[in-house]
Amino acid sequence: MADVPTTTTPPAPIVTTTLAPGTTVLATGRRKEAVARVRLVAGTGTIVVNHKAYDIYFPREALRLAIRAPLLLTHQLGKVNVIANVDGGGLTGQAGAIRLGIARALLKIDGAYRPALRGAELLTRDPRMKERKKYGQKGARKRFQWTKR
């Protein structure tokens, strides 16, 4: 067989599309039991979660980095303000929901962001949920101890 050269095209550079002043982009993100309603508006890069600064609302740096990930990837960090209302779940689920909401909102701004966001797995909703407790058992998987006599 002849060696066939494989050509892989590098991903296209991200064109930084700016959001027009006065326009608002809405999106919803979900993770576990958390639901986030995210608004992106043109601004200076402030992120507000439930009427608080996101660095006060999320004490762990890993959660703050997860929220900033779509903005860093698309070079929109200092160009848009993020206003998020999040409900349900814990802090990790809420951060994941906000991250998905921001990624979906950025996709509405410019469809050219899709390959980069898809490649970083920011557009995939995490399907893992808590398994329900079954009747006659101690928990979702744990059973009562079996006794012979």
MARBA-3410 file (N, C-alpha, C, O; in Angstrom, 1 decimal):
149
0.8,-1.2,0.0,0.0,0.0,0.0,0.9,1.3,0.0,1.9,1.3,0.6 ~ 0.4,2.2,-0.7,1.1,3.5,-0.7,0.8,4.3,0.5,-0.4,4.3,1.0 ~ 1.7,5.0,1.0,1.5,5.9,2.2,0.7,7.1,1.8,1.1,7.9,0.9 ~ -0.5,7.2,2.4,-1.3,8.3,2.0,-1.1,9.4,3.1,-1.3,9.2,4.3 ~ -0.7,10.6,2.7,-0.4,11.6,3.7,-1.8,12.1,4.3,-2.7,12.3,3.5
-1.8,12.1,5.6,-3.0,12.6,6.2,-2.9,14.1,6.5,-1.9,14.6,7.1 ~ -3.8,14.8,6.0,-3.8,16.3,6.2,-4.8,16.7,7.3,-6.0,16.4,7.1 ~ -4.4,17.3,8.3,-5.3,17.8,9.3,-5.3,19.3,9.2,-4.2,19.9,9.3 ~ -6.4,19.9,9.1,-6.5,21.3,9.0,-6.5,21.8,10.5,-7.3,21.4,11.3 ~ -5.7,22.8,10.8,-5.7,23.3,12.1,-7.0,24.1,12.3,-7.6,24.6,11.4
-7.5,24.2,13.6,-8.7,24.9,13.8,-8.6,26.4,13.4,-7.5,27.0,13.6 ~ -9.6,26.9,12.9,-9.6,28.3,12.5,-9.4,29.2,13.7,-10.0,28.9,14.7 ~ -8.6,30.3,13.5,-8.5,31.2,14.6,-9.8,31.8,15.0,-10.6,32.1,14.1 ~ -10.0,32.0,16.3,-11.3,32.6,16.7,-11.3,34.0,16.4,-10.5,34.8,16.8 ~ -12.3,34.4,15.7,-12.6,35.8,15.4,-13.3,36.4,16.6,-14.4,35.9,16.9
-12.8,37.4,17.2,-13.4,38.0,18.4,-14.5,38.9,18.0,-14.3,40.0,17.6 ~ -15.7,38.4,18.0,-16.9,39.2,17.7,-17.3,39.9,19.0,-17.4,39.2,20.0 ~ -17.6,41.1,18.9,-18.0,41.9,20.0,-19.5,42.0,20.0,-20.2,42.0,19.0 ~ -20.1,42.0,21.2,-21.5,42.1,21.4,-21.9,43.6,21.2,-21.2,44.5,21.8 ~ -22.9,43.9,20.4,-23.3,45.3,20.2,-23.8,45.9,21.5,-24.5,45.2,22.3
-23.5,47.1,21.8,-24.0,47.7,23.0,-25.5,47.8,23.1,-26.2,48.1,22.1 ~ -26.0,47.4,24.2,-27.5,47.5,24.4,-28.2,46.1,24.1,-29.4,46.0,24.4 ~ -27.5,45.2,23.5,-28.1,43.9,23.2,-27.8,42.9,24.4,-26.8,43.0,25.0 ~ -28.8,42.1,24.6,-28.7,41.1,25.7,-28.9,39.7,25.0,-29.8,39.5,24.2 ~ -28.0,38.7,25.4,-28.1,37.4,25.0,-28.5,36.5,26.2,-27.8,36.5,27.2
-29.5,35.7,26.0,-30.0,34.9,27.1,-29.7,33.4,26.8,-29.8,33.0,25.7 ~ -29.4,32.6,27.9,-29.2,31.2,27.7,-29.4,30.5,29.0,-29.4,31.1,30.1 ~ -29.7,29.2,28.9,-29.9,28.4,30.1,-28.9,27.3,30.2,-28.6,26.6,29.2 ~ -28.4,27.0,31.4,-27.5,25.9,31.6,-28.0,25.1,32.8,-28.5,25.6,33.7 ~ -27.7,23.8,32.7,-28.1,22.8,33.8,-27.0,21.9,34.1,-26.2,21.5,33.2
-26.9,21.5,35.4,-25.9,20.5,35.9,-26.5,20.0,37.1,-26.8,20.7,38.1 ~ -26.6,18.7,37.2,-27.1,18.0,38.4,-28.5,18.6,38.7,-29.4,18.5,37.8 ~ -28.7,19.1,39.8,-30.1,19.7,40.1,-30.1,21.3,39.9,-31.1,21.9,40.2 ~ -29.0,21.8,39.5,-28.8,23.3,39.4,-29.3,23.8,38.0,-29.1,23.1,37.0 ~ -30.0,24.9,38.0,-30.4,25.5,36.7,-29.9,27.0,36.8,-30.2,27.7,37.8
-29.3,27.4,35.7,-28.7,28.8,35.7,-29.3,29.5,34.5,-29.3,29.0,33.4 ~ -29.8,30.7,34.7,-30.3,31.6,33.6,-29.2,32.6,33.5,-29.0,33.4,34.4 ~ -28.6,32.7,32.3,-27.4,33.5,32.1,-27.8,34.6,31.1,-28.4,34.3,30.0 ~ -27.3,35.8,31.4,-27.5,37.0,30.4,-26.1,37.5,30.2,-25.3,37.7,31.1 ~ -25.8,37.7,28.9,-24.5,38.4,28.5,-24.9,39.7,27.9,-25.7,39.8,27.0
-24.2,40.8,28.4,-24.4,42.1,27.9,-23.0,42.7,27.7,-22.0,42.3,28.3 ~ -22.9,43.6,26.7,-21.6,44.3,26.5,-21.2,45.0,27.7,-22.0,45.7,28.3 ~ -19.9,44.9,28.1,-19.4,45.6,29.2,-18.0,45.4,29.5,-17.2,45.2,28.5 ~ -17.6,45.4,30.7,-16.2,45.4,31.1,-15.7,44.1,31.6,-14.5,44.0,32.0 ~ -16.5,43.1,31.7,-16.1,41.8,32.1,-16.5,41.4,33.5,-16.0,40.5,34.1
-17.5,42.1,34.1,-17.9,41.7,35.5,-18.8,40.5,35.4,-19.6,40.4,34.5 ~ -18.7,39.7,36.4,-19.5,38.5,36.5,-20.3,38.5,37.8,-19.7,38.6,38.9 ~ -21.6,38.5,37.7,-22.5,38.6,38.9,-23.3,37.4,39.0,-24.0,37.0,38.0 ~ -23.4,36.7,40.1,-24.2,35.5,40.3,-25.1,35.8,41.5,-24.6,36.1,42.6 ~ -26.4,35.7,41.3,-27.4,36.0,42.3,-27.2,37.3,43.0,-27.2,37.3,44.3
-26.9,38.3,42.3,-26.7,39.7,42.8,-25.5,39.8,43.7,-25.4,40.8,44.5 ~ -24.5,38.9,43.5,-23.2,39.0,44.3,-22.1,38.8,43.2,-22.3,38.2,42.2 ~ -20.9,39.4,43.6,-19.8,39.2,42.7,-19.4,37.7,42.7,-19.5,37.0,43.8 ~ -19.0,37.1,41.6,-18.8,35.7,41.5,-17.7,35.2,42.4,-17.7,34.0,42.8 ~ -16.7,36.1,42.7,-15.6,35.6,43.5,-16.0,35.6,45.0,-15.3,34.9,45.8
-17.1,36.2,45.4,-17.6,36.1,46.7,-18.6,34.9,46.8,-18.6,34.2,47.8 ~ -19.4,34.7,45.7,-20.4,33.6,45.7,-19.7,32.3,45.7,-20.1,31.3,46.3 ~ -18.6,32.2,44.9,-17.9,30.9,44.8,-16.5,31.0,45.5,-15.6,31.7,44.9 ~ -16.3,30.4,46.6,-15.1,30.6,47.4,-13.9,29.9,46.8,-12.8,30.3,47.0 ~ -14.1,28.8,46.0,-13.0,28.0,45.5,-12.6,28.5,44.1,-13.5,28.8,43.3
-11.3,28.6,43.9,-10.8,29.1,42.7,-11.1,28.2,41.5,-11.2,28.6,40.4 ~ -11.2,26.9,41.7,-11.5,25.9,40.7,-12.9,26.2,40.1,-13.1,26.1,38.9 ~ -13.8,26.6,40.9,-15.2,26.9,40.4,-15.2,28.2,39.6,-15.9,28.3,38.6 ~ -14.4,29.2,40.1,-14.3,30.4,39.4,-13.6,30.3,38.0,-14.0,30.9,37.0 ~ -12.6,29.4,38.0,-11.9,29.1,36.7,-12.9,28.4,35.7,-12.8,28.6,34.5
-13.7,27.5,36.3,-14.7,26.8,35.4,-15.7,27.8,34.8,-16.1,27.6,33.6 ~ -16.1,28.8,35.5,-17.0,29.8,35.0,-16.4,30.6,33.9,-17.0,31.0,33.0 ~ -15.1,31.0,34.1,-14.4,31.8,33.2,-13.9,31.1,31.9,-13.6,31.7,30.9 ~ -13.9,29.8,32.0,-13.4,29.0,30.9,-13.9,29.3,29.5,-13.2,29.5,28.6 ~ -15.3,29.4,29.3,-15.8,29.7,28.0,-15.4,31.1,27.5,-15.1,31.4,26.3
-15.3,32.1,28.5,-14.9,33.4,28.1,-13.5,33.5,27.7,-13.1,34.2,26.8 ~ -12.6,32.8,28.5,-11.2,32.8,28.1,-10.9,32.2,26.8,-10.1,32.6,26.0 ~ -11.6,31.1,26.5,-11.4,30.3,25.2,-11.8,31.2,24.0,-11.2,31.1,23.0 ~ -12.9,32.0,24.2,-13.4,32.8,23.1,-12.9,34.2,23.1,-13.3,35.1,22.3 ~ -12.0,34.5,24.0,-11.4,35.9,24.2,-12.4,36.9,24.4,-12.3,38.0,23.9
-13.4,36.6,25.2,-14.5,37.6,25.5,-14.5,38.0,27.0,-15.4,38.7,27.5 ~ -13.4,37.7,27.7,-13.4,37.9,29.2,-13.6,39.4,29.6,-14.4,39.7,30.5 ~ -12.9,40.3,28.9,-13.0,41.7,29.3,-14.0,42.5,28.5,-14.1,43.7,28.6 ~ -14.8,41.8,27.7,-15.7,42.4,26.7,-17.2,42.3,27.0,-18.0,43.1,26.6 ~ -17.6,41.3,27.8,-19.0,41.1,28.1,-19.2,41.0,29.6,-18.3,40.4,30.3
-20.3,41.4,30.1,-20.7,41.2,31.5,-21.6,40.0,31.6,-22.4,39.8,30.7 ~ -21.4,39.2,32.6,-22.2,38.0,32.8,-23.1,38.3,34.0,-22.6,38.6,35.1 ~ -24.4,38.1,33.8,-25.4,38.2,34.9,-26.1,36.8,35.0,-26.8,36.5,34.1 ~ -25.9,36.1,36.1,-26.4,34.8,36.2,-27.3,34.7,37.4,-27.0,35.1,38.5 ~ -28.5,34.0,37.2,-29.4,33.7,38.3,-29.4,32.1,38.4,-29.7,31.5,37.4
-28.9,31.6,39.5,-28.8,30.1,39.6,-29.6,29.6,40.8,-29.6,30.3,41.8 ~ -30.2,28.5,40.6,-31.1,27.9,41.7,-30.9,26.4,41.7,-30.7,25.8,40.7 ~ -30.9,25.9,42.9,-30.8,24.4,43.1,-29.4,23.9,43.1,-28.5,24.5,42.6 ~ -29.3,22.7,43.7,-28.0,22.0,43.7,-27.0,22.7,44.7,-27.4,23.5,45.5 ~ -25.8,22.2,44.6,-24.7,22.8,45.4,-23.8,23.7,44.5,-24.1,24.0,43.4
-22.7,24.1,45.1,-21.9,25.1,44.4,-21.2,24.5,43.2,-21.1,25.2,42.2 ~ -20.8,23.2,43.2,-20.2,22.6,42.0,-21.2,22.5,40.9,-20.9,22.8,39.7 ~ -22.4,22.1,41.2,-23.4,22.0,40.1,-23.8,23.3,39.6,-24.1,23.5,38.4 ~ -23.9,24.3,40.5,-24.2,25.7,40.0,-23.1,26.3,39.1,-23.4,26.9,38.1 ~ -21.9,26.0,39.5,-20.8,26.5,38.6,-20.8,25.8,37.3,-20.6,26.5,36.2
-21.1,24.5,37.2,-21.2,23.8,35.9,-22.4,24.3,35.1,-22.3,24.4,33.9 ~ -23.5,24.7,35.8,-24.7,25.2,35.1,-24.4,26.6,34.5,-24.8,26.8,33.3 ~ -23.7,27.4,35.2,-23.3,28.7,34.7,-22.4,28.6,33.5,-22.5,29.3,32.6 ~ -21.4,27.7,33.6,-20.5,27.5,32.6,-21.2,27.1,31.3,-20.8,27.6,30.2 ~ -22.1,26.1,31.4,-22.8,25.7,30.2,-23.7,26.9,29.6,-23.8,27.0,28.4
-24.3,27.6,30.5,-25.1,28.8,30.1,-24.3,29.8,29.4,-24.7,30.4,28.4 ~ -23.1,30.1,29.9,-22.2,31.1,29.2,-21.8,30.6,27.8,-21.8,31.3,26.9 ~ -21.5,29.3,27.8,-21.0,28.7,26.5,-22.2,28.8,25.5,-21.9,29.1,24.3 ~ -23.4,28.5,25.9,-24.5,28.5,25.0,-24.8,30.0,24.5,-25.2,30.2,23.4 ~ -24.7,30.9,25.4,-24.9,32.3,25.1,-23.8,32.8,24.1,-24.1,33.6,23.2
-22.6,32.4,24.3,-21.5,32.8,23.4,-21.8,32.2,22.0,-21.5,32.9,21.0 ~ -22.4,31.1,21.9,-22.7,30.5,20.7,-23.8,31.3,19.9,-23.8,31.3,18.7 ~ -24.7,31.9,20.7,-25.7,32.7,20.1,-25.1,34.0,19.5,-25.6,34.6,18.6 ~ -24.0,34.5,20.2,-23.4,35.7,19.7,-22.7,35.4,18.3,-22.9,36.2,17.4 ~ -21.9,34.3,18.3,-21.2,34.0,17.0,-21.1,32.5,16.9,-20.6,31.8,17.8
-21.6,31.9,15.8,-21.6,30.5,15.6,-20.2,30.0,15.3,-19.9,28.8,15.3 ~ -19.2,30.9,15.0,-17.9,30.5,14.7,-17.2,30.0,16.0,-16.1,29.3,15.9 ~ -17.7,30.2,17.1,-17.2,29.7,18.4,-17.4,28.2,18.6,-16.8,27.6,19.5 ~ -18.3,27.6,17.8,-18.8,26.3,18.1,-17.6,25.2,18.1,-17.5,24.4,19.0 ~ -16.7,25.2,17.1,-15.6,24.2,17.1,-14.7,24.3,18.4,-14.4,23.3,18.9
-14.4,25.5,18.8,-13.6,25.7,19.9,-14.3,25.3,21.2,-13.7,24.6,22.0 ~ -15.5,25.7,21.3,-16.3,25.3,22.5,-16.6,23.8,22.6,-16.6,23.2,23.6 ~ -16.9,23.3,21.4,-17.1,21.8,21.3,-15.9,21.0,21.6,-15.9,20.0,22.3 ~ -14.7,21.5,21.1,-13.5,20.8,21.4,-13.1,20.8,22.8,-12.5,19.9,23.3 ~ -13.4,21.9,23.6,-13.2,21.9,25.0,-14.3,21.3,25.8,-14.2,21.4,27.1
-15.3,20.7,25.2,-16.4,20.0,25.8,-17.2,20.9,26.7,-17.6,20.6,27.8 ~ -17.4,22.2,26.3,-18.1,23.2,27.0,-19.6,23.2,26.6,-20.4,23.9,27.3 ~ -19.9,22.6,25.5,-21.3,22.6,25.0,-22.1,21.3,25.4,-23.3,21.2,25.1 ~ -21.4,20.4,26.1,-22.1,19.1,26.4,-22.6,19.2,27.8,-21.9,19.6,28.8 ~ -23.9,18.9,27.9,-24.5,18.9,29.3,-24.2,17.6,30.0,-24.3,16.5,29.4
-23.6,17.7,31.2,-23.2,16.5,31.9,-24.5,15.8,32.4,-25.3,16.3,33.2 ~ -24.7,14.6,31.9,-26.0,13.9,32.2,-26.0,13.2,33.5,-27.1,12.7,33.9 ~ -24.9,13.2,34.3,-24.9,12.5,35.5,-25.8,13.2,36.6,-25.7,14.4,36.8 ~ -26.7,12.3,37.1,-27.6,12.8,38.2,-27.5,11.9,39.4,-27.0,10.8,39.3 ~ -28.0,12.4,40.5,-28.1,11.5,41.7,-29.1,10.4,41.5,-30.2,10.7,41.0
-28.7,9.2,41.8,-29.7,8.1,41.7,-30.7,8.1,42.8,-30.3,8.4,44.0 ~ -31.9,7.8,42.5,-32.9,7.9,43.5,-32.9,6.7,44.5,-32.4,5.6,44.1 ~ -33.3,6.9,45.7,-33.4,5.9,46.7,-34.6,5.0,46.3,-35.7,5.4,46.0 ~ -34.3,3.6,46.4,-35.4,2.7,46.1,-36.0,2.2,47.4,-35.5,2.3,48.5 ~ -37.3,1.9,47.3,-38.1,1.4,48.5,-37.5,0.1,49.0,-37.0,-0.7,48.2
-37.6,-0.1,50.3,-37.1,-1.3,50.9,-35.6,-1.4,51.0,-35.1,-2.4,51.4 ~ -34.9,-0.3,50.7,-33.5,-0.3,50.8,-33.1,0.9,51.7,-33.9,1.8,52.0 ~ -31.8,0.9,52.1,-31.2,2.0,52.9,-31.0,3.2,52.0,-31.1,4.4,52.5 ~ -30.6,3.0,50.7,-30.2,4.1,49.9,-30.4,3.7,48.4,-31.2,2.8,48.1 ~ -29.7,4.4,47.5,-29.8,4.1,46.1,-29.3,2.7,45.8,-29.9,1.9,45.0
-28.1,2.4,46.4,-27.5,1.1,46.1,-27.4,0.2,47.4,-27.4,-1.0,47.4 ~ -27.2,0.9,48.6,-27.0,0.1,49.8,-28.2,-0.6,50.3,-29.4,-0.1,50.2 ~ -28.0,-1.9,50.6,-29.1,-2.7,51.1,-29.0,-2.9,52.6,-28.0,-2.6,53.2 ~ -30.1,-3.3,53.2,-30.0,-3.7,54.6,-29.2,-5.0,54.7,-29.2,-5.8,53.8 ~ -28.5,-5.2,55.8,-27.7,-6.4,56.0,-28.6,-7.7,56.0,-29.6,-7.7,56.7
-28.1,-8.7,55.3,-28.9,-10.0,55.2,-28.5,-10.8,56.4,-27.3,-11.0,56.7 ~ -29.4,-11.4,57.1,-29.1,-12.3,58.2,-29.7,-13.7,57.9,-30.8,-13.8,57.4 ~ -28.9,-14.7,58.3,-29.3,-16.1,58.0,-30.4,-16.5,59.0,-31.3,-17.2,58.6 ~ -30.2,-16.2,60.3,-31.1,-16.7,61.3,-31.6,-15.5,62.1,-32.4,-15.7,63.1
END
